[in-house]
Amino acid sequence: MELLFNAVQTIIIILASAIALYQLRISAKSNRSEAYSRIGDKLQNFNELTLKYANLHNILAFDVEEINRLKGLEGNEDLETKLHTLLDVQLVYYREIFNQRKRFGLITNSQWETWSEIIKRSFDRPYLRFYWNTIKWQYTKEFKEEIEVIINQ
């Protein structure tokens, strides 16, 4: 009788383990789905601002002195706010991609190489590099180090 009881108990443990693994798998798929959704939301925000401030992309190639001169012109009082908003959203998007790579493994190494090139080209614009140096303290050490490696290649 004890042997039968032990066998039933073992089967129950195996079934409970299988159910737990199944639930973990569903949870992992849900986490990935949520992660992709967050990336999509951030990309949507970035795209909306990119369209809204389309004229600002050329300005980002200017150096800080030229942008300061433009800010002083009539009608450009909110130029700096618009630039910073656009750059903040862009950096948040890059951070989200970075986090999804590190946390969930959703970004492969080859995909990250492509993102690294995009990030490097973005940081080739003088104003983004200037702005990054003023706000990078807000980001995690790991993200800052990764960005610094990319932009100094």
C-alpha positions in Angstrom: 0.0 0.0 0.0 2.8 2.3 0.9 4.4 1.6 -2.5 1.2 2.6 -4.3 0.9 5.7 -2.2 4.5 6.7 -3.1 3.9 6.0 -6.8 0.7 8.2 -6.8 2.6 10.9 -4.9 5.4 10.8 -7.5 2.9 11.1 -10.4 1.3 14.1 -8.7 4.7 15.8 -8.3 5.5 15.1 -11.9 2.2 16.5 -13.1 2.5 19.5 -10.8 6.0 20.2 -12.2 4.7 19.8 -15.8 1.9 22.3 -15.1 4.4 24.7 -13.5 6.7 24.5 -16.5 3.8 25.1 -18.8 2.7 28.1 -16.8 6.3 29.5 -16.9 6.4 29.0 -20.6 3.1 30.9 -21.0 4.5 33.6 -18.7 7.7 33.9 -20.7 5.7 34.3 -23.9 3.6 36.9 -22.2 6.7 38.8 -21.0 8.1 38.7 -24.5 4.9 40.0 -25.9 4.8 42.8 -23.4 8.4 43.6 -24.2 7.7 43.8 -27.9 4.7 45.9 -27.1 6.8 48.4 -25.1 9.3 48.6 -27.9 6.4 49.2 -30.4 4.9 51.9 -28.1 8.3 53.7 -27.8 8.9 53.5 -31.5 5.4 54.9 -32.2 6.2 57.9 -29.9 9.5 58.4 -31.6 7.9 58.2 -35.0 5.2 60.7 -34.1 7.7 63.2 -32.7 10.0 62.7 -35.8 7.1 63.6 -38.0 6.0 66.5 -35.8 9.5 67.9 -35.7 10.8 66.8 -39.1 12.4 70.1 -39.7 14.6 69.7 -36.6 16.6 66.7 -37.9 18.8 68.9 -40.0 19.4 71.3 -37.1 20.8 68.4 -35.0 23.8 68.4 -37.4 24.7 71.9 -36.3 27.1 72.6 -33.6 26.0 74.0 -30.2 27.0 77.6 -31.1 24.9 77.6 -34.3 21.9 76.2 -32.4 22.3 78.8 -29.7 22.3 81.5 -32.5 19.1 80.0 -34.0 17.4 80.0 -30.6 18.0 83.7 -30.4 16.0 84.3 -33.6 12.4 85.4 -33.5 10.0 82.5 -33.6 12.6 80.0 -32.3 12.0 80.5 -28.6 10.9 76.9 -28.1 13.6 75.4 -30.4 15.7 74.0 -27.5 12.6 72.4 -25.8 11.6 70.7 -29.1 15.1 69.5 -29.7 15.4 68.1 -26.2 12.0 66.4 -26.4 13.0 64.7 -29.6 16.3 63.6 -28.3 14.9 62.4 -25.0 12.4 60.2 -26.8 15.2 58.9 -29.1 17.4 58.1 -26.1 14.5 56.4 -24.3 13.9 54.3 -27.4 17.6 53.3 -27.5 17.5 52.5 -23.8 14.4 50.3 -24.3 16.2 48.4 -27.1 19.2 48.0 -24.9 17.1 46.7 -22.0 15.2 44.3 -24.1 18.5 42.8 -25.3 19.9 42.5 -21.8 16.7 41.5 -19.8 14.8 39.3 -22.3 17.4 38.4 -24.9 14.9 39.7 -27.6 17.7 41.4 -29.6 20.3 39.1 -31.1 23.9 40.1 -31.3 23.6 40.7 -35.1 20.6 42.9 -34.5 22.4 44.8 -31.7 25.3 45.4 -34.2 22.8 47.0 -36.5 21.4 49.1 -33.6 24.9 50.0 -32.6 25.5 51.5 -36.1 22.3 53.4 -35.9 23.2 54.8 -32.4 26.7 55.7 -33.6 25.3 57.6 -36.6 22.9 59.4 -34.4 25.7 60.4 -32.0 27.7 61.7 -34.9 25.4 64.7 -34.8 27.1 67.3 -32.6 24.1 68.4 -30.7 23.1 64.9 -29.7 26.6 64.3 -28.3 26.5 67.6 -26.5 23.0 66.9 -25.1 24.0 63.4 -24.1 26.9 64.7 -22.0 24.5 67.0 -20.1 21.9 64.3 -19.3 23.7 60.9 -19.3 23.8 60.9 -15.5 20.1 60.0 -15.6 20.8 56.6 -17.2 22.1 53.4 -15.7 25.8 52.8 -15.6 25.5 49.8 -17.9 23.6 51.7 -20.5 26.0 54.7 -20.3 29.0 52.5 -20.7 27.5 50.7 -23.7 26.7 54.1 -25.4 30.1 55.4 -24.7 31.7 52.3 -26.2 29.5 52.7 -29.3 30.1 56.4 -29.9 33.9 56.2 -29.3 34.4 53.4 -31.8 
